[in-house]
Amino acid sequence: MRRLALLLFAGVPSLVQAQGFSVYEHNTCAMARGGAAVASPCADGSALWFNPAGLAGLSGTHLSAGGTLIHPFGNFTDDYTATQTDMPDQNYLVPNLFITHAVTSKFGVGFGIFAPYGLGTKWPTTFLGRFAGYNTSIKTIYFQPTIAYQITPKLSVGGALAYVHSSLELHQRVDLSAQPLPPALDGALGLPVGTLFSALGIQTGTDAADAVLTATGNTITAHFGVLYKATSALTLGLRYLMGRTISYSGSANFTELPTGDTLAAGATPLNPSTPLPVDLLVATQFLPDSAFANGTATTHVRMPAQVVLGAAYTVTPKWSVMSDVQYTRWRDFSTLNINFANPATPDRHVIEGYKDTWALRLGTEYQWRPKVTVRAGYLTHSAAAPAQTVTPLLPEGPRNEFTIGIGTPITPALHLDLAYQYIRQQSRRGRVTEPASGPPTTAMNSGLYNFKAHLFGLGVAYTF
């Protein structure tokens, strides 16, 4: 259980980081611009996320809803066998809902439900990395009430307190060869305490159990924004999301997988004359307080602060361009402390060594026809995970992304937006196994991860 629960929580920060598998595309209009919206939020209520100060500039009441369908795909190529393992077909739908209201011409309020952190990864159960994780998912939902006020015709500010609920799920296999023998069996065989099953001749990669690990956590965070109209054509924006710590509590449930292996007669003092089924030995690992006993684990994960600075420029009445630069303080996630309820499982202190990340987003939109607005964008960002932490849980790397989209009114009050985004991640070397002890090293990297994704966005907005 120690190694399995460790992997669950060690995978959390990668999955929820502002780079990697996070979802910034929780609004179709902004998605089509490459996410560049801090200085010029779309007029559909999504300013709750992109810049809370943008609510002060809206009139009337806006209700918008949408979703992003994400189709990731990729593979891992092993250095030694040259075998390529493809990720199975998978799709994830990330919804969003925003409602805003102009209380006065200067004061706006709103409420949003969206999932800025989410998604997951799936691998075949035959993949070498199945012992690190073959099906991982995260769902992090923000419930955010927001207020904004226009201090002067040029300056608006906004703020919010968001309730955050996060849930995680990890499916992985247990490699019997890497598990210690039960203490009673150590004594019966005259072996030192902590001897692994591999000492009995169990081969590496022997599936002994299927593990499902889950965890949930909650917190409250603050979100602030500023908009400043420098000139009639140029607007500047700033968004700050406060860093917060989420306390997770998780449980591990194990299902035994028969190995069908036997130890030859005379292999141990327990079977001097007859073969011994390995599954009889494995069964003892599922007893209360044993290695695979169901139990709980807790940890605290620091969600880093985000700072985004943006600019928007109106080139002509029909054409505008915008750009955002985002900084995420991932250096705060350097270590991870894990506490286990099972007294047979020692607590862990894990070194992660994450790095701060930067992202650049460029977008444009053009009023092509009276009822058709076309949009396009480009974004690029660095990776938070250092080279030694690229695993099947999240084979994350630097990325380049391209977006296009259109917006059109269906009725005077109802508006439709469509968008497409292509993610092309740089190939990156990584590992498929976890260290038995100590921090991971690049020497463990054993192959090349490739990752790409198609994203399709649809949103509707209704103005009262």
N, C-alpha and C positions, 0 to 999 in steps of 0.2 A: 504493500500500500504506500509506503514512503515514496518510492520512485514514481508511482502512478499519480498520486496527489500532487507531488512536486511538479510534474509535467503540466497538470491542469493549470496551476497558478502561474507557472513560468511562462505559459502561453498567453496569459491574459493581456499583458501590456502590448505585445505585438499586435494582437487583434484589435485593440481599441485605440491604437495610436492615431494621431492626426495624419500621418502618412499611412502606408501599408493598406490594409483592408478597410479603413474607415470609409464612411459614406459622406461625402460633402455635397452630393447631388440630391438634396431633399427639396428641390424646387426646380421645375422643368425649365422655366424661363431663365433662371440663373445658370442652370446646368448647360444650356445651349451657348452661353457666353464663356464657358470654361470656368464657371464659378466666380467670375469677377463681378462682385456686386456690393462691395462694402461702401463705395462712394456713390453708387447709383442702384439701390435696391429695386427689384421689380415691383410694380404697383399692384401687388396681389396679396400683401400681408406677410410674405416671406422675409421681410425685413426683421421680423422677430429673431431670426437666426443671423442673417447676413449683416445687419446693423440695426440694433434696437432703436436708434435715433430716427430711423426712416419712417417710423409710425407717425411722427409729428408732421410729415409732409403729405399724408394721405387724407382724402376727404371722403365722407360717407362711411359706409360699412362694407367690408370686404370679407368674403368667405371663399377660401380656396382649398382644394384637395388634389392630391396627386400621388404618383408613385413612380419608382425607378426599378425597372427589371434589370438585374445584373446577371450576366452570363459569363463567368470566368472559365478559362481553360488554360492548361499548361501541362508540363511534363518534367520528369527528372531523368537524367541520363547518368548511369553509374560509370565511374572512372575505370573500374577493373573489368566489368563484363560488357560494357558498352550497351547494356540493356536500357531501353527507354520505357518508362512507365508513364502512361497518360492519366491525367485526372479524369474521372468519369463525368458524364454530362450532369450539370447542376445549374440551377437558377435560384435567385433570391429576389424577393419583392420587398422593397423598402418604402412604406407609405409616409405621407405627411399631411397635416391638417393645420390651417391657420385661420383665425378670425380676428379682425381688427375693427375698431370704431373710432371715429373722430368725435370726441366729446365736445371740443370747441375747434376753432380754426388753428389753434396752437397746441392743443393737448390731445394726444392719442393714446389708446389703450388696446391691448390685444392678448390673445392666448394661442399658444401653439403646441402641437404634439408632433414630434418628429424623432428620427433615430439617426443621429450623426455618427454613431459608432455601431458597426454591425458586420454582417456577412459571415463568411467561414470558408473552410476548405474541406474537400473530400478526396480520398485516395482509395484505390482498390485494397481489399483486405489481403491481397498477395504482395503488396508493396513492401519493400524492405523497411520503410519508415513507419509501418503500422504500429510498431512498438512505441513510437513517439506520439502518434495520433493519426487516425485515418478518417475521422469525421469530426470536425470542430465547428462550433457556431457560437456567435455572441449576439445578443439583442440588448441594446441599450436605448431606453426611451426617455426623452426629455418632455416634461410637462412644464411649460414656461409661461407664466403671466408676465406681461411687459407694459411699461408706461414710457411715454416720450413727451418732450416739451420743446417747443420752438422759442428759445430765449430771445433771439433777434431774427430778422428776416434772413440773416446769413448763417446763424448758428442754432443747431438743434442737438439735444442730448437725449439719451434713453437708457433705461436700466431694467434689469429683470432678476428675479430669483427663480431658479429652475429646480424642480424635484427630479432626480435622476434614479431610474430603476434599471439595474443591469442583471442579466442572467446569462450563464455560460453552460455549455455542454461539450464534453469531450469523450469520444469513443476511441479506445485503443486496445491493443492486444498485449498480453503479458508474455514475455520471453522467459520460459522456464529456466533456461541455462544461466540467466543472470540473477535468479532469485536464490536467497540463502536457504539451506536446509532447515527444517524445523529443529529447534534446540534439542528436543527429545531424540530426534534421529541422529543428530551430531554425536550425542553420547552413545547411542546404540552402535554406531559405526566406528567409534573411537576417533572421530575427526574433530578438529578445532571448531569452536563456535564461530558461525559466520561462513562456513564452507558453502560454496555455491553448488547448485545441481550440476553444473558443468564438470565438476570433479568426479561425478559418477558416470561421465561419458555422454551426458545430454548435449546434443548439438545446438549450436547457436541458431536462433530463429525457430525454436520449438514453441508453438502457441499452446499455452496452458490455460488461459482464461481470457474472457472478453470483459473489459471494464467500461463502465459508463460513469463518468464523473460530472457532477453538476454543482453549480454555485450561484448564489445571488448576493447582491449588495445594493445599498441605497445611499444617496447623499443629497445634499443641497448645494448648488453652486450659484455664483453670481455672474452676470453678463452685462457689459456696458458698451455703449456706442456713442460716437460723436460724428456729426456731419457739419461741414463748413463750406459755404458757397463762396469761394475765393473771388470769382468773377462771374459774369453772366454765362460763361461757357465752361468754367472749370469748377468742379466740386471735389473736395477731399473728404475722406472718411477714415474712421478708426474704430476697430472693434477689439474688445478685450474680454476673454473668457477666463475667469479665475481658476487657478489650479486647485483641485480638491482631492481628498483621499476617500476612496471607497473601501469599506470593510466587507469582505466577502466571507461567506460561510458555505462550505461545500460538503458533499457526501459522495462516497464511492461505493458502487455496487458491482459485484463480480459474478460472472457466470463461468463455471468450469467448462473447458473444452477438452475432451478426451484426446490424449496424445497417441494412444495405441502403441506406445513404445514399451519395451521390456528390457530389464537388465539380465544379462546372461547368468546362468547358474554359477555361483562362486564369485560373482562380482562384488558382493558385500557379505559381511557376516550374517546378514538377515536371510540370505538365500544361498546357503552352501551347496545345495543340490538341485534346486529347481529355479526356473526363470521367475523374475519378480516384475509384475506389471508396474510401470512407473506411475500410472494413475492412482494406485493405492497410496503412494507416497505424496502425490500432489493433493489428494483429498484432505490430508491433515492441514494443509495450508489455509483451508476455509473454515477451520474451527474458530470459536470466539477468541479474540485477542491475538489471532495468528496473522500471517502476512496479508492474506486476502479477506480478512474479516471486514464487513461493511462498517464504515466509521465516518468521522467528520474531520475536517481540517479548516483552518481559518487563516486569512492573511489580509494585509492592508496594501492597496495599490494606489500610488499617487498619480492622479490624472494631471498631466502638466498644463501649465498656463499657455494660452494661445494669444498672440498679438497679431492683428492683421491691419495693414495700412493700405488704403486704396485711393485711386484717382479716377475721375470720369471727365471726359471732355466732349462737348457737343461741337462737332466739326461743322455740320450744317443742321438745319431744322429736322432733316430726315436721318442723319447719320451721327452716331456717337461711338466713342471708343472708351474702354475702361481697363484698368489693371489693378491687381492686388498683389501684395507681398506678405506672406505669412511666416511667422516665426513661432516654433513650438519648443518649449523648454523641456526637452526630454532628458537632460542631464540629471534631473531630479530622480529619475528611475535608474539608480546605479546598483542597488541591492534589493533583495526580496527576502523577507523573513516569514517562514511558514510554521505554524503551530498545529500539532496533531493531538486529537483527543485520545487516540489509542496509545496506551502507555508503552506498547511494544514498538512504537514508531518514534524515533528521535526527531526533534524539531530541526529545521534546516535554515541555513543562512546562505543565500544564493547570490553570486555576483553576476550582474547583467551588463553594466557598463554602457548604457544607451547614450546616444549622441543627440544634440539639438538638431532640429531639421528646419529647412527653408523651402518655401514653395513660391513659385511665380505663376500668376494667372493673367492671361491677356484675353480680352473679349471685345466684340463689336456687335452692333445691331443697326439695321438699316430698314427704314420704312419703304419697302420696295413698291408696294401698291397700297391704296387706301385701306385695304382690309388684310394686308399681309406684311408682317414684320419678319425679316430673316436675321438670323444670329449665327455667330461662329466664335470659336475660342480655341486657345491652346494653353496648356499648363504643364509645368515640370516641377518635380520636387525630389529632394534627397531622401535617403533611407535613414531610419533611426537605429535599426539593429546593426551592430558591428558584424564583421565577417564570421565570427565564431558562433553567432546565434541565429543563423539562417537554417530553419528546420522545416519539416512537413507541416507543422502547425501554422506557419506563415512564411513561405519563401519570398520574403519582401526584399525589394531593391529599388533603386532610383527609377523614376518613370517619366515618360512623355505621354501626354494625352491630348486628343483632338476632338472637338465638338462642333456640331451644327444643329440648327433647329429653326422652327418657325412659330409664329403666334398669329392667331386670327380670331376676330369676334364671330360668334355664332348668332348672337342677338345683341342688341344694344347693351344688355347687362351681363351676358355670359360670354366668357373668353376661353379659348382653347390654346394650349401650348404643347408642342411636340419637340423632342430632342433626341439626338443620338450621340454617344460618346465612345471613343475607342481608346483603350489603355494598352500601351506597349511598354512593358517593363524590361529593363536591361537584364540579360541573363546573369545569374549570380551563383557562385559556388556555395555549397552548403553541405550539411550532414544529414544523416538519417538515424543516428543513434545518439543517446544521451550519455554523458560521462558517469562512470560508476561513483566517482567522488571528485570534489574539486571543481573549479570553473572550466567551462568548455574552452577548447583551443581550435585554431584554424587547422591544426594537424588532423582533426577529426573530420574535416570536410572531405567528402568522398564522391562528389558528383556535381552536376550542373542543373540548376533549376531554371525553367523558362515559364513565363507567365504573361497572359494577355487577357483582355476582357472586352465584351460588348455590353453597352448600357443603353437602355431605351427608356425615355421618360415621357410621361403623359400627365398633364395638369389641367384643371379647369378652375376658373375663378368667377365668382358672381358678385356683382356690385349692387348694393341696395340704394 
